Amino acid sequence: MSAWFNPARELDALLRQAAASVPALGAGFNPELKPSDPRHADFQANGVLGAAKQAKANPRALATQLLEALRAGGGLDERLVQVEVAGPGFINFKLTPAALGAWLREYRDESRWRAGAARLMGGRKVVIDYPSPNTAKQMHVGHLRPIVIGEAVARLIEFCGADLVRDNHIGDWGTNFGVLILAIRRAGFQLDAKSPTALEDLERLYKEGSAATKADPALMDAARAELAKLQSGDLANSALWKQIVEVSNAACQRSYDQFGLKTDVILGESFYRDKVDQVYAELAKHGLAEESEGALVVWHDEEPRFSRDAETKMPFIVRKKDGSSNYASTDLATLLYRAEHLKADEIVYVTDGRQQDHFHQLFLTGAKWFKASGRQLPRLRHVWFGTILGEDGKAIKTKSGDPVRLQELIDEAAAKAFEAVSAKSPDLPEAERRAIARAVGVGALRYADLSSNRTMDYTFSWSKLLAFEGNTAPYLMYAGVRVRSIFRKAGLSVGQGEEGADDPVTPAEIALARKLVAFTAALDQSLEELRPHHLCTYLHELASAYGAFYAADSVIVDDPAVKARRLMLCARTSAVLECGLRLLGIEPLERM
Ligand code: ARG
């Protein structure tokens, strides 16, 4: 008996098939299969209710018809799934202990899950654009979300079988370089790329330059002239620019290392400087772009906000009136490059929510341009996120008003985690406690971010993110360590001792088994919406189900059959927890 990797997906497909022979349900019937209240069922299909209303039919009668068609279809094995019509016309599906046992025996480890999930993204070439910071700035708290969310989404996509390219699209070609170069020249500053303070120096100079150019229009013109020189290939400015980018990339890399980030390519905005002319020419040729007050712009009249008639004019400006390129031009050139050279079937952009308009216009423009030029448009998705707020409800800042540096945040997280770990496990050697604290601290920073729905703002709170209780990294990491310790105490390695394990029996075993099987649905949902918080919620529920099981049923018992079955549940819990944490970018621990 072979188990379904993702029962929800299979049932959904079977229901759609069966619906074809129940005309009253209408074409394109959506079963709306959802996880159900676990006391009654694993899933319930609610779609008949709406369809019955449409057809003015009795929903229970229609649901019964659909259920009969489902049975007649032959795809359903009722030894594995119990079905019934319930309430006003839902259909409930309950996995039997036999189905749960079959799943647990078949989907044992990461390699099996990967193989099962590969049908979601297998064979697709995906480019993910993150963390894509602007250069010449130190990494600060604003960079946390693109790093953390970007990495989790990347891992998820890769896990589900895609051939993934992580492309760090750094902002290394913007107006700020004019200001920075001018400030360096005015200060007579000699940039030494090897100096440990190089980036801080650049940041200070940039601040000076930006204050000076704001105060004096003549200096602003001088800054523009420096940028124009850079963009037209002036040797001195190009050499200086190159050094600035190197200093900045090296500093960023030190932050990435602490988050385990490895991007495959860094193709920043500057890479596209000689590729924007083709964009202008093609958009003009296909009548998509037009001149407006000297700039080249694209209108989208079908979208009220971006149309010519909108009150606040918001065209997509693809070339500035001084003839220079901008964020839109480089992004269009980037889109073409990724489609043609990287052969992307799909592109995922990870940025904050303030760029929604930009990406909306980029995607509309890209769709029209590719259609007009007979190209295949990759699937384009903008994975955007909200702001991190301080406990006062405002964006977090230092006392001086500057954003908190990322390194300070990491160090503080590790220091606070060290106190917590030392309180919990005072007997571990100090060096080990320090290493654990780093992992827990960075894990907690990540998890606090990932566990809230990314499109919401979230409130940063040290006490919440480092708590050993609740939906937190320390809680989940500790749960993982506790499962491992069962094996260690029994002198087994994880996965040993479950040979011949049978289907779950006791209520606590069954409840835990059902949570384990629900892993695939959580993966599916996280992938579909590219929202890692679904996976977090799931892992937290799994850890709770494990806690309840552990409290109810002893694992190391004399009866060999009972022991094998419970060891299997422990091993699967350990593997799912650890695999889930890794997908979120959190490295599980052996002890803590
Ligand atoms: N550098 C930009 C920023 O810091 C993000 C770039 C995102 N990627 C893109 N292709 N536009 O806001």
Residues whose N, C-alpha, C, O or C-beta is under 5 A from the ligand:
A	BS01	LIG	D129 S132 P133 N134 H169 I170 G171 D331 T351
